[in-house]
């Protein structure tokens, strides 16, 4: 269901970083870190553009970066 919502959002030109984060967390919880990684990458990319999120959720943003295996 989350994947379908993300597809709809992307097609409408409004992808959700929060939705990608949730998909990533679901894959991680199911023991699929390699499947979670691309979702973490996309969530990080989108939420990095959200000024409120960057200001108010720095630890969460760092966790997304870490889970996405992105370099500094």
Order of alpha helices (4+ residues) and beta strands (2+ residues): alpha-alpha-alpha-alpha-alpha
